[in-house]
Amino acid sequence: MAPTKAPAAPSSQNPVVLLWKAYNQQTPDRLKFIDAFLFFLMLSGIIQFAYCVLVTNYPYNAFLAGFASTVGQFVLAASLRSQVNPQNKDEFKEVSPERAFADFALGSIVLHFFVYNFLG
Amino acid sequence: MMSRDRELHVDVDDFALEKPVRLLKTLMYYPLALLLLAVTAQASVLTLKSPRFVVSDSTGNQLRAEPTASPVKLGARESLKITFQVVDKEDEKGVQPHQTFIRFYDESTGEEGIQPVRVTPGGKAKFDLNLSKPPLYLPPTSDKPLKVSLIIGTPNYDPISAQLFDLVLPWSQPAPVHPDEAVFHPRPELQHTFRPEQKVPNKFISLVFSGIAIAPWFVLLGLWSQVAPRATGLFSPSILPFIASLGAFEVLLFTYWVKLRLGDVLLYGGILGVVTVFTGRRALSSIAAKRTQ
């Protein structure tokens, strides 16, 4: 497990910068791994939506498949992250992290199946 | 008639029959021959005696008399009077027919109006058309002439349907159109308008946006290179089969997109799912055991 460091002394800096620093210092590496994936999914979804709005929605089913894949995967990964986070252990007493990962894997496979179906 | 009798006899003589049967056949045809004789003997011809028609205006002055072939024009307040007598052609005796009609027919629209004419038992008939009180049986009129004809029918006489003259009446209201009239004619052809075909956008724009869409992958790889957790246990024998079956699932789905059909992918997916369940249980239980240690 990645070690958690003590928070740095508060200063008169921008709260956003403070938040970023706290996040960087306190989040374990595994969660950061998942966070990077979430950030990637969000970027991908925004870009696809912007293309649909700006240029064309010509193969409409393709747009729907791509956009739905990013949104669905985002939901699954976010639920995995919240269930795997050791600080949430009290919230998810009957769901072990392994169970969470199995759910994530199954959900992802079903999502991919439907997305490939719709992709055309 | 005599020729008809001769034909009948010829028919019978054609067959080489015994004498009594031949006689019987002749007797059978005899009533038919008698009937035909009766019909042609009684067919008589009617004719009209002293037909006269008069057009007079509202005050009674005669404007036109004597029948003529050219169209008769009738003004809004004038009246037309037709008188005649129906007689048998041969003995000039008056006949009261069962049916006597005057028919006004408009050829251009196909409308017609028919009015029975009163005939006395002596055969005298009188027909009056007064336009200051236009009767209801007149068809709708325009500037096209109406053909006026006389129709007489009675038993034992040949029927008469004789064109008398053309009549031009003042304009009337047109015939009312039935509300369902449009249903009985071909409707106007429907022109469907379809949505125009959607076209693929400009190639350069497509390429640019494809590049932009792939960019997040590089962002992801960059971020992951910074925070990658240690993957020590990834290739241990308990965990690797699980990863391999997950990878196989992804390969199966991609192959489904490219060439498989639904039944195939469900079948292979089912088999692979069973395998994955077993490998997954092994992998995850080993990780759980390591975590709780």
Interface residues (C-beta under 8 A of the other chain):
Chain A: A2 D29 R30 K32 F33 A36 F37 F39 F40 L43 S44 I47 Q48 Y51 V55 T56 Y58 S96 P97 E98 R99 F101 A102 A105 I109 H112 F113 Y116 L119
Chain B: Q198 K199 V200 P201 I205 F209 I212 A213 A215 P216 W217 V219 L220 L223 W224 V227 A228 P229 L246 F249 E250 L253 F254 Y256 W257 V265 G269 G280 L284 S285 I287 A288 R291
